[in-house]
Amino acid sequence: MNPREIFKSPLDDSEGVINVRKYRPEAASKTVKVELESFPDQPLESMPQSAGSLNEEIGAALSEILAIIKETVQARTVAFCWVNRAKKKFIVSAVQTDSENFTQEKSWAFQSDAVTQIVIAQKAQLYTEISPSDEPALVPYYQAPNTIKAFMGVPVFYRDDILGVLFADSLVKGAFGHDDVHLLSRFGRLCSAFIEKYDLKSSYIESTRFADAAQFLTHGLYRTLDLNDILQRFCESVSQAIDFDHLALALLNRKSELIVRKSISKSQYIAEGQAIDLERSAVGHAVTKGNYGAIDDLSQLGETPRFYVGETISTSASSATAKQGSMLILPIRLGDLTAGVLTLEHRETRYFNAELFRKARFFVETLALALHRLLLDDQRRTLTPIDEETGTLSLRTFYTRLSADINRCLRHQQALALILIEFDNPDALRARYGATSLSMMMQQAARIIAANTRSYDLLARFGELSYAVCLTGISETHVRFWAEKIREQILNFAFETEDKFKNIIATVSIGIARLRENEPEIETLVANAQKALEHAKLSGGNVVKIF
């Protein structure tokens, strides 16, 4: 089944917590062909007018998107309005503004303003310079003039119709360019995804018996940005709403390998951490083709494995490899990219009908929405100048300032060192203390490191449990002394947690790389520091290594 694509262009590759890739399989020695019974798309009605929690969720989701846009493009106001073309009105849905006199009216009529022009032209609009005399006519959503100098807006489509308008303005002339409009368009497509998925969600929640499981999942997803928590809640929700014997949830990693992250079974099944063969398995074939559907009788697979060659899967007491029953396969799609797959298996043949498919697809679409949110948050953290959690520089800002420091040190023939500091045994720390306590630990560690730096030194969040520091005008001996000092201070510090009766005692590995005149590239400097850090971790941790 090929669902209608929402996004016109693929998202950029991300190396953050979520990895989405276009998979291009290499030529396989054996062609695998798996026939899936397809289910037709359930036709969607027009946007529902239901009130209550659903509308509140849509408003909360849109407000979160607007806040990210406002911070990213440094706008004075960012707003989303529904478009009622029959009544020729805009209905304000969500606003993020610094102005005290944004209109208090819930709607305003079409005029000759910039927002109306977006609806008429059905295209993005950009005003780089707005004169004071033109402001009242072009920007009608303020109760008084705000000296707005720049405006941009994009239409938000639902199917082929304009459903809303997303726009932003600024007090600075020329504040927005074509790149900003392109970025706003991407956010507009994300709004389209929200709207479509909420349309799908509303029809399911109001018409099927799995409302409790659906609400448990959707309400919980907006309380966390932790991938493990999201996947756990997703599996619990599917288990509550659908009867099955086996569940496997797999996501693509940075190497474009499809790895099982969650496995629920009543007997021996595929293990968590196992890679799925994308070229020679039934599930891999469905993922690479982007096919939704069911295998009504697994015995028809013959020699083709479910997940990988040589798998040992027991679905009955009689055989550890027998293929019996039926399987539902649903790739997790982010636009035209694949992020993973959900498979459900039942001992009965032809078990998964259209109703069960629609239920499972709802959960998969909701999970895709959550993964989109994680990806968006990861991109936002890259774009913003300060890491919100620790108050240190963001990675993007750090690289920009590091590049400037490298150029300055090369001109003045000064020494420069890049230091990477990472907590040892991260998996054990996560398992024992949880996300909140580790966040507190990172904040306290940032204060320790910052207290030992000068005003012009650079300190940035480099990873989930790591920092990067740039020191200039300091010899190799003093750099090592500084790193040893940080290592000892962290080793001897009792980090506070959310449990006032429990502290974290942790160690760090530190890798150092010095700037060399014959290798002035920032990529080389970072790679050398990472090699030194890896050497320190392989040496047992709690040690300083210099490349």
URNORPE-V5350 format. One record per pair of residues at least 24 apart in sequence whose C-alpha atoms are under 10 Angstrom apart, sorted by the first residue. I is the first residue (numbers start at 0). J is the second residue. D is the distance in whole Angstrom. If there is no record, write none. Layout:
I;J;D, I;J;D
//
This chain:
0;35;9, 0;36;9, 0;37;6, 0;38;7, 0;39;7, 0;40;8, 0;288;10, 0;289;8, 0;290;5, 0;291;5, 0;292;7, 0;329;10, 1;37;9, 1;38;10, 1;39;9, 1;40;9, 1;288;9, 1;289;7, 1;290;7, 1;291;7, 2;39;9, 2;40;7, 2;289;9, 2;290;9, 2;291;9, 2;332;9, 2;334;10, 2;335;10, 3;40;9, 3;158;9, 3;334;9, 3;335;10, 4;158;10, 4;192;10, 4;332;10, 4;333;9, 4;334;6, 4;335;7, 5;156;9, 5;157;9, 5;158;8, 5;188;7, 5;189;9, 5;191;7, 5;192;6, 5;195;9, 5;333;9, 5;334;6, 5;335;8, 6;185;8, 6;187;10, 6;188;6, 6;189;8, 6;191;9, 6;192;8, 6;333;9, 6;334;5, 6;335;7, 6;336;10, 7;185;9, 7;188;8, 7;334;8, 7;335;9, 8;185;9, 8;188;10, 8;334;8, 8;335;8, 8;336;10, 9;185;10, 9;333;9, 9;334;7, 9;335;6, 9;336;7, 10;185;9, 10;333;8, 10;334;8, 10;335;9, 10;336;8, 10;374;10, 11;378;10, 12;253;10, 12;336;10, 12;374;10, 13;253;9, 13;374;8, 13;375;10, 13;377;8, 13;378;8, 14;252;9, 14;253;7, 14;374;9, 14;377;9, 14;378;10, 15;253;9, 15;373;9, 15;374;7, 15;375;10, 15;376;9, 15;377;6, 15;378;8, 15;380;10, 15;381;9, 15;462;9, 16;224;10, 16;225;9, 16;226;8, 16;252;9, 16;253;9, 16;370;9, 16;373;7, 16;374;7, 16;376;10, 16;377;7, 16;463;10, 17;226;8, 17;250;9, 17;251;8, 17;252;8, 17;253;9, 17;338;8, 17;370;7, 17;371;8, 17;372;10, 17;373;7, 17;374;6, 17;375;10, 17;377;8, 18;250;8, 18;251;6, 18;252;6, 18;253;6, 18;254;9, 18;255;8, 18;337;9, 18;338;7, 18;339;9, 18;370;9, 18;374;8, 19;250;9, 19;251;7, 19;252;8, 19;253;8, 19;255;8, 19;332;9, 19;333;8, 19;335;10, 19;336;6, 19;337;6, 19;338;5, 19;339;8, 19;370;10, 19;374;9, 20;251;8, 20;252;9, 20;253;9, 20;254;9, 20;255;6, 20;256;10, 20;333;10, 20;335;10, 20;336;6, 20;337;6, 20;338;7, 20;339;10, 21;255;8, 21;287;9, 21;335;8, 21;336;6, 21;337;7, 21;338;9, 22;251;10, 22;255;7, 22;256;9, 22;277;9, 22;286;9, 22;287;7, 22;288;9, 22;336;8, 22;337;8, 22;338;10, 23;255;10, 23;287;8, 24;277;8, 24;278;7, 24;287;8, 25;277;10, 25;278;8, 26;278;9, 27;277;10, 27;278;6, 27;279;8, 28;278;9, 28;279;9, 29;278;9, 29;279;7, 30;278;8, 30;279;7, 30;284;10, 31;278;7, 31;279;6, 31;280;7, 31;281;8, 31;283;10, 31;284;7, 31;300;10, 31;302;10, 31;303;7, 31;304;10, 32;279;9, 32;280;9, 32;281;8, 32;284;7, 32;285;9, 32;300;9, 32;303;9, 33;280;9, 33;281;6, 33;282;9, 33;284;7, 33;285;8, 33;294;8, 33;299;9, 33;300;7, 33;303;9, 34;281;9, 34;285;9, 34;290;10, 34;292;9, 34;293;9, 34;294;7, 34;295;10, 34;299;9, 34;300;9, 35;281;10, 35;285;8, 35;290;8, 35;291;8, 35;292;5, 35;293;5, 35;294;5, 35;295;8, 35;326;10, 35;327;9, 35;328;9, 36;290;10, 36;291;9, 36;292;6, 36;293;5, 36;294;6, 36;295;7, 36;327;10, 36;349;10, 36;351;10, 36;352;10, 37;290;8, 37;291;7, 37;292;5, 37;293;7, 37;294;9, 37;353;9, 37;356;10, 38;291;8, 38;292;6, 38;293;9, 38;352;8, 38;353;6, 38;354;10, 38;356;8, 38;357;9, 39;292;10, 39;353;8, 39;357;10, 40;353;10, 40;357;9, 41;199;9, 41;353;9, 41;354;10, 41;357;8, 42;199;10, 43;195;9, 43;198;7, 43;199;7, 43;202;8, 44;198;8, 44;199;9, 44;202;9, 45;157;9, 45;198;8, 46;157;9, 46;162;9, 46;194;8, 46;195;9, 46;197;9, 46;198;6, 46;199;10, 46;201;9, 46;202;10, 47;197;9, 47;198;7, 47;199;10, 47;201;7, 47;202;8, 48;201;10, 49;201;8, 49;202;10, 49;205;10, 52;214;10, 52;218;10, 53;197;8, 53;198;10, 53;200;9, 53;201;7, 53;204;10, 53;214;10, 54;92;10, 54;197;9, 54;201;10, 56;197;9, 56;217;9, 56;218;8, 56;221;9, 57;92;9, 57;93;9, 57;190;10, 57;193;8, 57;194;8, 57;197;7, 58;92;7, 58;93;6, 58;94;10, 59;92;10, 59;93;8, 59;221;9, 60;93;9, 60;190;9, 60;193;8, 60;194;10, 60;221;9, 60;372;10, 61;92;8, 61;93;6, 61;94;9, 61;95;10, 61;189;10, 61;190;7, 61;193;8, 61;194;10, 62;92;9, 62;93;6, 62;94;7, 62;95;7, 63;93;9, 63;94;10, 63;95;9, 63;372;10, 64;93;10, 64;95;10, 64;186;7, 64;187;9, 64;189;9, 64;190;8, 64;372;9, 64;375;9, 64;376;10, 65;93;8, 65;94;7, 65;95;6, 65;96;9, 65;165;9, 65;166;9, 65;167;9, 65;186;9, 65;190;10, 66;94;9, 66;95;6, 66;96;9, 67;95;10, 67;186;10, 67;375;9, 67;376;8, 67;379;7, 67;380;10, 67;382;10, 67;383;9, 68;95;9, 68;166;10, 68;167;9, 68;179;10, 68;182;9, 68;183;8, 68;186;8, 68;379;9, 69;94;10, 69;95;7, 69;96;8, 69;97;10, 69;167;8, 69;168;9, 69;169;10, 70;95;10, 70;379;9, 70;382;9, 70;383;8, 71;179;9, 71;182;10, 71;379;7, 71;380;10, 71;382;7, 71;383;7, 71;384;10, 72;167;9, 72;168;10, 72;169;9, 72;174;8, 72;175;8, 72;179;7, 72;180;10, 72;182;9, 72;183;9, 72;382;10, 72;383;10, 73;167;9, 73;168;9, 73;169;8, 73;170;10, 73;171;10, 73;174;8, 73;175;9, 74;149;9, 74;150;9, 74;166;10, 74;167;6, 74;168;6, 74;169;5, 74;170;8, 74;171;9, 74;174;8, 74;175;9, 75;145;10, 75;147;9, 75;149;10, 75;167;7, 75;168;6, 75;169;5, 75;170;7, 75;171;9, 76;101;9, 76;147;10, 76;150;10, 76;166;8, 76;167;6, 76;168;6, 76;169;7, 76;170;10, 77;150;10, 77;151;10, 77;152;9, 77;165;8, 77;166;6, 77;167;4, 77;168;7, 77;169;9, 78;152;9, 78;164;8, 78;165;6, 78;166;6, 78;167;7, 78;168;9, 79;152;10, 79;153;10, 79;154;10, 79;155;9, 79;163;7, 79;164;6, 79;165;5, 79;166;7, 79;167;9, 79;187;9, 79;190;9, 80;105;9, 80;106;9, 80;114;9, 80;154;10, 80;155;9, 80;162;9, 80;163;5, 80;164;5, 80;165;7, 80;166;9, 81;106;9, 81;155;9, 81;161;9, 81;162;6, 81;163;4, 81;164;7, 81;165;9, 82;106;10, 82;108;10, 82;109;10, 82;115;10, 82;118;8, 82;154;10, 82;155;9, 82;160;10, 82;161;7, 82;162;5, 82;163;5, 82;164;7, 83;108;9, 83;109;10, 83;161;9, 83;162;8, 83;163;8, 84;109;9, 84;118;9, 84;160;10, 84;161;9, 84;162;9, 87;115;9, 87;118;10, 88;115;9, 89;114;9, 89;115;9, 89;163;8, 89;164;9, 90;163;9, 90;164;10, 91;140;10, 91;163;10, 91;164;10, 92;163;9, 93;165;10, 94;165;10, 94;166;10, 94;167;10, 95;167;9, 96;167;9, 96;168;10, 98;141;9, 98;145;8, 99;141;9, 99;142;9, 99;143;10, 99;145;10, 100;140;9, 100;141;6, 100;142;5, 100;143;7, 100;144;9, 100;145;8, 101;139;10, 101;140;6, 101;141;4, 101;142;6, 101;143;8, 101;144;10, 101;145;9, 102;139;9, 102;140;5, 102;141;5, 102;142;5, 102;143;9, 103;140;9, 103;141;9, 103;142;8, 104;140;9, 104;141;10, 104;142;10, 106;140;9, 107;139;9, 107;140;8, 108;139;10, 109;139;10, 110;136;8, 110;137;9, 110;139;9, 111;136;7, 111;137;7, 111;138;10, 111;139;9, 112;136;6, 112;137;4, 112;138;6, 112;139;7, 112;140;10, 113;137;5, 113;138;7, 113;139;9, 113;150;8, 113;151;8, 113;152;8, 113;166;9, 114;138;8, 114;139;9, 114;140;9, 114;150;9, 114;151;9, 114;152;7, 114;153;9, 114;154;9, 114;164;7, 114;165;9, 114;166;8, 115;164;9, 116;152;10, 117;151;10, 117;152;7, 117;153;7, 117;154;6, 117;155;10, 117;161;10, 117;163;10, 117;164;7, 117;165;10, 117;166;10, 118;153;9, 118;154;7, 118;155;10, 118;161;7, 118;162;9, 118;163;8, 118;164;8, 119;154;10, 119;161;10, 120;154;9, 121;153;8, 121;154;6, 121;155;9, 121;156;9, 121;160;9, 121;161;7, 121;164;10, 122;152;9, 122;153;6, 122;154;6, 122;155;10, 123;151;7, 123;152;6, 123;153;4, 123;154;6, 123;155;10, 123;164;9, 123;165;9, 123;166;9, 123;180;7, 123;181;9, 123;183;9, 123;184;8, 124;150;8, 124;151;6, 124;152;5, 124;153;7, 124;154;9, 124;166;9, 124;177;10, 124;180;8, 125;149;8, 125;150;6, 125;151;4, 125;152;7, 125;153;9, 125;166;10, 125;167;10, 125;168;10, 125;173;10, 125;175;8, 125;176;8, 125;177;8, 125;179;10, 125;180;7, 126;150;5, 126;151;6, 126;152;9, 126;168;9, 126;172;9, 126;173;8, 126;174;10, 126;175;8, 126;176;9, 127;151;8, 127;168;10, 127;169;10, 127;171;9, 127;172;6, 127;173;5, 127;174;7, 127;175;6, 127;176;7, 127;177;10, 128;170;10, 128;171;9, 128;172;5, 128;173;6, 128;174;9, 128;175;10, 129;170;10, 129;171;10, 129;172;8, 129;173;9, 130;172;10, 138;168;9, 145;169;9, 145;170;8, 146;170;6, 146;171;9, 147;171;7, 147;172;8, 148;172;5, 148;173;7, 148;174;8, 148;175;10, 149;173;6, 149;174;6, 149;175;7, 149;176;10, 150;174;8, 150;175;7, 150;176;10, 150;180;10, 151;175;7, 151;176;9, 151;177;9, 151;179;8, 151;180;7, 151;183;8, 152;180;7, 152;183;8, 152;184;8, 152;187;9, 153;180;8, 153;181;9, 153;183;7, 153;184;6, 153;185;10, 153;186;9, 153;187;7, 153;188;10, 154;183;10, 154;184;8, 154;187;7, 154;188;9, 154;191;10, 155;184;8, 155;186;9, 155;187;5, 155;188;7, 155;189;9, 155;190;7, 155;191;6, 155;192;10, 155;194;10, 156;187;8, 156;188;8, 156;190;9, 156;191;6, 156;192;10, 156;194;9, 156;195;10, 157;188;10, 157;190;10, 157;191;6, 157;192;9, 157;194;8, 157;195;7, 158;191;9, 158;195;9, 161;191;10, 162;191;9, 162;194;9, 163;187;9, 163;190;9, 163;191;9, 164;190;10, 165;190;9, 186;375;9, 188;334;10, 189;334;10, 189;368;9, 189;371;8, 189;372;9, 189;375;9, 192;333;10, 192;334;9, 192;364;10, 192;367;10, 192;368;8, 192;371;10, 193;365;10, 193;368;7, 193;371;10, 195;364;10, 196;361;8, 196;364;7, 196;365;7, 196;367;10, 196;368;8, 197;361;10, 197;364;10, 197;365;9, 197;368;10, 199;357;10, 199;360;10, 199;361;7, 199;364;9, 199;365;10, 200;358;10, 200;361;7, 200;362;9, 200;364;9, 200;365;8, 203;357;8, 203;358;8, 203;361;8, 204;358;10, 204;361;10, 207;354;9, 207;358;9, 208;240;8, 208;358;10, 209;236;9, 209;237;9, 209;239;8, 209;240;5, 209;241;8, 209;358;8, 210;240;8, 211;236;9, 211;239;9, 211;240;8, 212;236;5, 212;237;7, 212;238;9, 212;239;6, 212;240;6, 212;241;10, 212;362;9, 213;237;9, 213;239;9, 213;240;8, 213;358;9, 213;361;8, 213;362;7, 213;365;9, 215;239;10, 216;362;8, 216;365;8, 216;366;9, 217;362;9, 217;365;7, 217;366;9, 217;368;10, 217;369;9, 220;365;9, 220;366;9, 220;368;9, 220;369;7, 220;370;10, 220;372;10, 221;369;8, 221;372;9, 223;369;10, 223;373;10, 224;369;9, 224;370;9, 224;372;8, 224;373;6, 224;374;10, 224;376;8, 224;377;10, 224;434;10, 225;373;8, 225;434;8, 226;369;9, 226;370;8, 226;373;8, 227;260;9, 227;261;10, 228;434;10, 229;366;8, 229;369;8, 229;370;9, 230;260;8, 230;261;8, 230;366;8, 230;369;10, 230;370;10, 231;260;10, 231;261;8, 232;366;10, 233;261;10, 233;362;7, 233;363;9, 233;365;9, 233;366;7, 234;261;8, 234;262;9, 234;263;8, 234;341;10, 234;362;9, 235;263;10, 236;362;8, 237;343;10, 237;358;9, 237;359;7, 237;361;10, 237;362;7, 237;363;9, 238;263;9, 240;355;9, 240;358;8, 240;359;9, 240;362;10, 241;343;9, 241;355;7, 241;356;10, 241;358;8, 241;359;8, 242;343;9, 242;344;9, 242;345;8, 242;350;10, 242;351;10, 242;355;9, 243;326;9, 243;327;10, 243;343;6, 243;344;6, 243;345;5, 243;346;8, 243;347;10, 243;350;9, 243;351;10, 244;268;10, 244;314;8, 244;324;10, 244;326;10, 244;343;8, 244;344;6, 244;345;5, 244;346;7, 244;347;10, 245;269;9, 245;314;8, 245;326;9, 245;342;8, 245;343;6, 245;344;5, 245;345;7, 245;346;9, 246;326;10, 246;327;10, 246;341;7, 246;342;6, 246;343;5, 246;344;7, 246;345;9, 247;271;8, 247;306;10, 247;328;10, 247;340;8, 247;341;6, 247;342;5, 247;343;7, 247;344;9, 248;329;10, 248;330;10, 248;331;10, 248;339;8, 248;340;6, 248;341;5, 248;342;7, 248;343;9, 249;273;9, 249;274;9, 249;275;8, 249;330;9, 249;331;9, 249;338;9, 249;339;5, 249;340;5, 249;341;7, 249;342;9, 250;274;10, 250;275;10, 250;330;10, 250;331;8, 250;337;9, 250;338;6, 250;339;4, 250;340;7, 250;341;9, 251;275;10, 251;337;8, 251;338;6, 251;339;6, 251;340;9, 252;338;9, 252;339;9, 255;337;10, 255;338;9, 256;339;10, 257;283;8, 257;286;9, 257;338;9, 257;339;7, 257;340;8, 258;339;8, 258;340;10, 259;306;10, 259;339;9, 259;340;9, 259;341;10, 260;339;10, 261;341;10, 262;342;10, 263;343;10, 264;313;10, 264;314;9, 264;343;10, 264;344;9, 265;313;9, 265;314;8, 265;315;10, 266;312;8, 266;313;6, 266;314;6, 266;315;8, 266;316;9, 266;319;10, 267;311;8, 267;312;6, 267;313;5, 267;314;7, 267;315;9, 267;319;8, 268;310;9, 268;311;7, 268;312;5, 268;313;6, 268;314;8, 268;319;9, 269;305;10, 269;306;8, 269;307;9, 269;310;8, 269;311;8, 269;312;7, 269;313;9, 270;311;10, 270;312;10, 273;306;9, 273;307;9, 274;306;8, 274;307;8, 275;305;9, 275;306;5, 275;307;6, 275;308;9, 275;310;10, 276;304;9, 276;305;9, 276;306;6, 276;307;5, 276;308;7, 277;306;8, 277;307;8, 278;306;10, 278;307;9, 279;303;7, 279;304;7, 279;305;9, 279;306;8, 279;307;7, 279;308;7, 280;304;5, 280;305;5, 280;306;5, 280;307;6, 280;308;7, 281;305;5, 281;306;7, 281;307;9, 281;328;9, 282;306;6, 282;307;9, 282;326;10, 282;327;10, 282;328;7, 282;329;9, 282;330;9, 282;340;8, 282;341;9, 282;342;8, 283;307;9, 283;328;10, 283;330;10, 283;340;9, 285;328;7, 285;329;8, 285;330;8, 285;340;9, 286;328;8, 286;329;8, 286;330;6, 286;331;9, 286;332;10, 286;337;8, 286;338;9, 286;339;8, 286;340;7, 286;341;10, 287;330;9, 287;337;8, 288;330;9, 288;337;10, 289;328;10, 289;329;9, 289;330;6, 289;331;9, 289;332;8, 289;335;9, 289;336;9, 289;337;8, 289;340;10, 290;328;8, 290;329;7, 290;330;7, 291;327;8, 291;328;6, 291;329;5, 291;330;6, 291;331;9, 291;340;10, 291;356;9, 291;360;9, 292;326;9, 292;327;6, 292;328;6, 292;329;7, 292;330;9, 292;351;9, 292;352;10, 292;353;10, 292;356;8, 292;360;10, 293;325;7, 293;326;6, 293;327;4, 293;328;6, 293;329;9, 293;342;9, 293;343;9, 293;344;9, 293;349;8, 293;350;9, 293;351;7, 293;352;9, 293;353;10, 293;356;8, 294;324;9, 294;325;6, 294;326;5, 294;327;6, 294;328;8, 294;344;9, 294;348;9, 294;349;8, 294;350;10, 294;351;9, 295;323;10, 295;324;7, 295;325;5, 295;326;7, 295;327;8, 295;345;10, 295;347;9, 295;348;5, 295;349;4, 295;350;7, 295;351;8, 295;352;9, 296;322;8, 296;323;7, 296;324;6, 296;325;5, 296;326;8, 296;346;10, 296;347;8, 296;348;5, 296;349;7, 296;350;9, 297;321;9, 297;322;5, 297;323;5, 297;324;6, 297;325;5, 297;326;7, 297;344;9, 297;345;10, 297;346;10, 297;347;10, 297;348;8, 297;349;10, 298;322;5, 298;323;6, 298;324;8, 298;325;9, 298;348;9, 299;323;9, 305;342;10, 314;344;9, 314;345;9, 314;346;7, 315;346;8, 322;346;9, 323;347;8, 323;348;7, 324;348;4, 324;349;7, 324;350;8, 325;349;6, 325;350;6, 325;351;7, 326;350;8, 326;351;8, 327;351;7, 327;352;10, 327;355;9, 327;356;8, 327;359;9, 328;356;9, 328;359;10, 328;360;10, 329;356;9, 329;359;8, 329;360;7, 329;363;7, 329;364;10, 330;360;9, 330;363;8, 330;364;10, 330;367;10, 331;360;9, 331;362;10, 331;363;6, 331;364;7, 331;365;10, 331;366;8, 331;367;6, 331;368;10, 331;370;10, 332;363;9, 332;364;8, 332;366;10, 332;367;7, 332;368;10, 332;370;10, 332;371;10, 333;364;9, 333;367;6, 333;368;8, 333;370;8, 333;371;7, 334;367;9, 334;371;10, 337;367;10, 338;367;8, 338;370;8, 338;371;10, 339;363;10, 339;367;9, 384;459;10, 385;459;8, 385;460;9, 386;459;8, 386;460;7, 386;461;10, 387;460;10, 388;438;7, 388;439;9, 388;441;8, 388;442;7, 388;460;9, 389;438;8, 389;439;9, 389;440;10, 389;441;7, 389;442;5, 389;443;8, 389;444;9, 389;445;6, 389;446;9, 389;459;9, 389;460;8, 390;442;8, 390;445;8, 390;446;9, 390;458;10, 390;459;9, 390;460;9, 391;442;9, 391;445;7, 391;446;9, 391;449;9, 391;457;9, 391;458;6, 391;459;5, 391;460;6, 391;461;10, 391;466;9, 391;467;10, 392;457;8, 392;458;6, 392;459;4, 392;460;6, 392;461;9, 392;466;10, 392;467;9, 393;458;9, 393;459;6, 393;460;6, 393;461;8, 393;462;10, 394;458;10, 394;459;6, 394;460;6, 394;461;6, 394;462;9, 394;466;10, 394;467;9, 395;459;9, 395;461;10, 396;457;10, 396;459;8, 397;457;7, 397;458;8, 397;459;6, 397;460;9, 397;461;9, 397;467;9, 397;468;9, 397;469;9, 398;457;10, 398;459;9, 398;521;8, 398;522;10, 398;525;10, 399;521;10, 400;457;8, 400;469;10, 401;456;10, 401;457;8, 401;468;10, 401;469;7, 401;470;10, 401;521;8, 402;519;10, 402;520;9, 402;521;6, 402;522;10, 404;455;10, 404;456;10, 404;457;9, 404;469;9, 404;470;9, 404;471;8, 405;469;10, 405;471;9, 405;514;8, 405;515;10, 405;516;10, 405;519;7, 405;520;8, 405;521;8, 405;524;10, 406;519;8, 406;520;10, 406;521;10, 407;471;10, 408;471;8, 408;472;8, 408;514;9, 408;516;10, 409;514;9, 409;515;9, 409;516;7, 409;519;8, 411;472;10, 412;472;9, 412;516;9, 413;471;7, 413;472;5, 413;473;8, 413;474;9, 413;514;9, 414;470;8, 414;471;6, 414;472;5, 414;473;6, 414;474;7, 414;475;8, 414;513;8, 414;514;7, 414;515;9, 414;516;10, 415;469;7, 415;470;6, 415;471;4, 415;472;6, 415;473;7, 415;474;8, 415;475;9, 415;478;9, 415;512;9, 415;513;6, 415;514;5, 415;515;9, 415;524;10, 416;468;8, 416;469;6, 416;470;5, 416;471;6, 416;472;9, 416;473;8, 416;474;9, 416;475;8, 416;478;7, 416;479;10, 416;511;7, 416;512;6, 416;513;4, 416;514;6, 416;515;10, 416;524;9, 416;528;9, 416;545;10, 417;457;9, 417;467;7, 417;468;6, 417;469;5, 417;470;7, 417;471;9, 417;478;9, 417;510;8, 417;511;6, 417;512;5, 417;513;6, 417;514;8, 417;521;10, 417;524;7, 417;525;7, 417;527;9, 417;528;7, 417;529;10, 418;458;10, 418;466;8, 418;467;6, 418;468;5, 418;469;6, 418;470;8, 418;478;9, 418;479;10, 418;482;8, 418;509;7, 418;510;6, 418;511;5, 418;512;7, 418;513;9, 418;524;10, 418;525;9, 418;528;7, 418;529;9, 418;531;9, 418;532;9, 418;543;10, 418;544;10, 418;545;9, 419;458;10, 419;459;10, 419;460;10, 419;461;8, 419;462;10, 419;465;7, 419;466;6, 419;467;5, 419;468;6, 419;469;9, 419;482;10, 419;507;10, 419;508;8, 419;509;6, 419;510;5, 419;511;7, 419;512;9, 419;525;9, 419;528;6, 419;529;7, 419;531;9, 419;532;7, 419;543;10, 420;448;10, 420;460;10, 420;461;9, 420;462;10, 420;464;9, 420;465;5, 420;466;5, 420;467;6, 420;468;8, 420;482;9, 420;485;9, 420;486;9, 420;507;6, 420;508;6, 420;509;5, 420;510;7, 420;511;9, 420;528;10, 420;529;10, 420;532;8, 420;543;9, 421;461;9, 421;462;8, 421;463;9, 421;464;6, 421;465;4, 421;466;6, 421;467;9, 421;506;9, 421;507;5, 421;508;5, 421;509;7, 421;510;9, 421;532;8, 421;533;10, 421;535;10, 421;536;9, 421;540;9, 421;541;10, 422;463;10, 422;464;6, 422;465;6, 422;466;9, 422;489;9, 422;505;7, 422;506;6, 422;507;4, 422;508;6, 422;509;9, 422;536;9, 422;540;9, 422;541;9, 423;464;9, 423;465;10, 423;505;7, 423;506;6, 423;507;5, 423;508;6, 423;509;10, 423;535;10, 423;536;7, 423;539;9, 423;540;6, 423;541;7, 424;505;9, 424;506;9, 424;507;9, 424;536;9, 424;539;10, 424;540;9, 425;463;9, 425;464;7, 425;505;10, 428;464;10, 428;503;9, 428;504;10, 428;505;9, 431;503;10, 432;496;8, 432;497;9, 432;498;9, 432;501;9, 432;502;9, 432;503;8, 433;496;10, 433;497;10, 435;496;8, 435;497;7, 436;494;9, 436;495;8, 436;496;5, 436;497;6, 436;498;8, 436;501;10, 436;502;9, 436;503;9, 437;463;9, 437;464;8, 437;494;9, 437;495;9, 437;496;8, 437;497;9, 437;503;9, 438;463;9, 438;464;9, 438;496;9, 438;497;10, 439;494;8, 439;495;7, 439;496;6, 439;497;8, 440;464;9, 440;493;9, 440;494;6, 440;495;7, 440;496;7, 440;502;9, 440;503;8, 440;504;10, 440;505;9, 441;465;8, 441;466;9, 441;494;9, 442;494;10, 443;489;10, 443;492;10, 443;493;10, 443;494;7, 443;495;8, 444;485;10, 444;488;9, 444;489;7, 444;492;9, 444;494;8, 447;485;8, 447;488;8, 447;489;8, 447;492;9, 448;482;10, 448;484;10, 448;485;7, 448;486;10, 448;488;9, 448;489;9, 450;485;10, 451;481;8, 451;482;10, 451;484;9, 451;485;8, 452;481;9, 464;507;10, 465;507;9, 465;508;9, 465;509;10, 466;509;10, 467;509;10, 467;510;10, 467;511;10, 467;525;10, 467;528;9, 468;511;9, 469;511;10, 469;512;10, 469;513;10, 470;513;10, 471;513;10, 471;514;10, 474;513;9, 475;511;9, 475;512;9, 475;513;8, 475;545;9, 478;511;8, 478;512;10, 478;513;9, 478;545;10, 479;509;10, 479;510;10, 479;511;8, 479;543;8, 479;544;8, 479;545;8, 480;543;10, 482;508;10, 482;509;7, 482;510;9, 482;511;8, 482;542;9, 482;543;7, 482;544;9, 483;509;9, 483;541;10, 483;542;8, 483;543;7, 483;544;10, 485;509;9, 485;543;10, 486;541;7, 486;542;7, 486;543;8, 487;541;9, 487;542;10, 489;541;10, 490;541;8, 505;541;9, 506;540;7, 506;541;5, 506;542;9, 507;532;10, 507;535;9, 507;536;9, 507;540;6, 507;541;5, 507;542;7, 507;543;9, 508;532;6, 508;533;8, 508;534;9, 508;535;6, 508;536;6, 508;537;9, 508;538;9, 508;539;9, 508;540;5, 508;541;5, 508;542;5, 508;543;6, 508;544;8, 509;533;9, 509;534;9, 509;535;6, 509;536;8, 509;540;8, 509;541;8, 509;542;6, 509;543;5, 509;544;6, 509;545;9, 510;534;8, 510;535;7, 510;536;9, 510;542;9, 510;543;6, 510;544;5, 510;545;6, 510;546;7, 511;535;10, 511;543;8, 511;544;6, 511;545;5, 511;546;6, 512;544;9, 512;545;6, 512;546;5, 513;545;8, 513;546;8
//
